[in-house]
Every structure is written in structure tokens, then in C-alpha cells.
Amino acid sequence: MYSWEIEKFISDRNGLIGGDDLNKVTSIKENPQLTYIKYNAENNEYNMRDNEGNKFTFKAIPYKEVKEKRKSKSLF
């Protein structure tokens, strides 16, 4: 993704990202411009920077919460 796409991706999810979306936004294969990724376990927050000086911050949705949301969306 381009940097503006990362910003929109985070914004579209109200700064709360989990599951596959978390893997997508933090992937350096998909986002080779990322130069810094740090996770703060105390507040479930990611801080990232790219090679143009853009900063991205978002909260990770806890795994258990993502799992519960998937169950509630299941049709079975």
C-alpha cells in the first residue's frame, strides 16, 4: 500500500485494527516503505513510520475480541 492508503486504511477502521487487517497494515512485504514498527503492549498501540517521515498510530484489537466478533458474524 502507499502511505496515503495506510492512513486511509487506519482511518476507515477508526484506529482499531485486528486480525488479518493487522497483518496487512504491518506487513513490510506489502508496505516496503515502512522503516519503523513498534508495539506497546501496555496500551495495545502500534506506532509506525515510513521513509517519507509519515507517522501512523493505531490500537490493536485484542485477539479474543476479534475471535468473538468473528463468531457473532458467523451464520452457523
Kinemage of the C-alpha trace (Angstrom):
@kinemage 1
@onewidth
@group {chain A} dominant
@subgroup {mainchain}
@vectorlist {calphas} color= white
{ca met a 1} P 0.000 0.000 0.000
{ca tyr a 2} L 1.041 3.588 -0.500
{ca ser a 3} L 1.395 5.748 2.605
{ca trp a 4} L -1.887 7.543 1.912
{ca glu a 5} L -3.571 4.129 1.631
{ca ile a 6} L -2.197 3.095 5.017
{ca glu a 7} L -3.553 6.320 6.524
{ca lys a 8} L -6.983 5.693 4.953
{ca phe a 9} L -6.904 2.020 5.972
{ca ile a 10} L -6.352 3.024 9.607
{ca ser a 11} L -8.912 5.828 9.430
{ca asp a 12} L -11.579 3.589 7.845
{ca arg a 13} L -11.263 1.313 10.871
{ca asn a 14} L -11.391 4.172 13.383
{ca gly a 15} L -7.841 3.451 14.511
{ca leu a 16} L -8.756 -0.061 15.758
{ca ile a 17} L -7.203 -2.896 13.786
{ca gly a 18} L -7.070 -6.635 14.369
{ca gly a 19} L -6.867 -9.998 12.691
{ca asp a 20} L -5.946 -10.104 9.020
{ca asp a 21} L -6.124 -6.319 8.799
{ca leu a 22} L -3.368 -6.058 11.400
{ca asn a 23} L -1.168 -8.392 9.369
{ca lys a 24} L -1.855 -6.370 6.221
{ca val a 25} L -1.049 -2.936 7.643
{ca thr a 26} L 2.139 -4.049 9.425
{ca ser a 27} L 3.475 -6.189 6.565
{ca ile a 28} L 6.802 -4.909 5.268
{ca lys a 29} L 6.286 -7.023 2.133
{ca glu a 30} L 3.086 -5.125 1.340
{ca asn a 31} L 4.402 -1.835 2.720
{ca pro a 32} L 8.149 -1.739 1.973
{ca gln a 33} L 8.269 1.991 2.751
{ca leu a 34} L 7.788 1.269 6.478
{ca thr a 35} L 11.023 1.886 8.352
{ca tyr a 36} L 9.806 1.609 11.952
{ca ile a 37} L 7.146 -0.514 13.623
{ca lys a 38} L 6.805 -0.629 17.380
{ca tyr a 39} L 4.131 -2.288 19.505
{ca asn a 40} L 3.405 -1.077 23.037
{ca ala a 41} L 1.822 -3.976 24.953
{ca glu a 42} L 0.730 -1.751 27.833
{ca asn a 43} L -1.861 0.048 25.732
{ca asn a 44} L -2.139 -2.240 22.646
{ca glu a 45} L -0.830 0.559 20.431
{ca tyr a 46} L 1.265 0.415 17.270
{ca asn a 47} L 3.479 3.274 16.141
{ca met a 48} L 4.877 3.156 12.628
{ca arg a 49} L 6.892 5.449 10.369
{ca asp a 50} L 7.726 5.378 6.696
{ca asn a 51} L 10.681 6.570 4.665
{ca glu a 52} L 8.940 9.889 3.915
{ca gly a 53} L 8.547 10.782 7.598
{ca asn a 54} L 4.831 9.945 7.860
{ca lys a 55} L 3.717 8.591 11.233
{ca phe a 56} L 0.909 6.122 11.799
{ca thr a 57} L -0.629 5.214 15.143
{ca phe a 58} L -3.437 2.770 15.865
{ca lys a 59} L -4.666 0.402 18.544
{ca ala a 60} L -4.638 -3.356 18.119
{ca ile a 61} L -7.867 -5.151 18.872
{ca pro a 62} L -7.127 -7.966 21.353
{ca tyr a 63} L -7.144 -11.445 19.777
{ca lys a 64} L -10.008 -12.659 21.971
{ca glu a 65} L -12.179 -9.731 20.901
{ca val a 66} L -11.507 -10.407 17.201
{ca lys a 67} L -12.352 -14.075 17.734
{ca glu a 68} L -15.639 -13.170 19.464
{ca lys a 69} L -16.597 -10.755 16.674
{ca arg a 70} L -15.980 -13.450 14.073
{ca lys a 71} L -18.221 -15.851 15.990
{ca ser a 72} L -21.028 -13.307 16.191
{ca lys a 73} L -20.872 -12.730 12.417
{ca ser a 74} L -20.974 -16.442 11.668
{ca leu a 75} L -24.157 -17.748 10.075
{ca phe a 76} L -23.718 -21.227 11.542
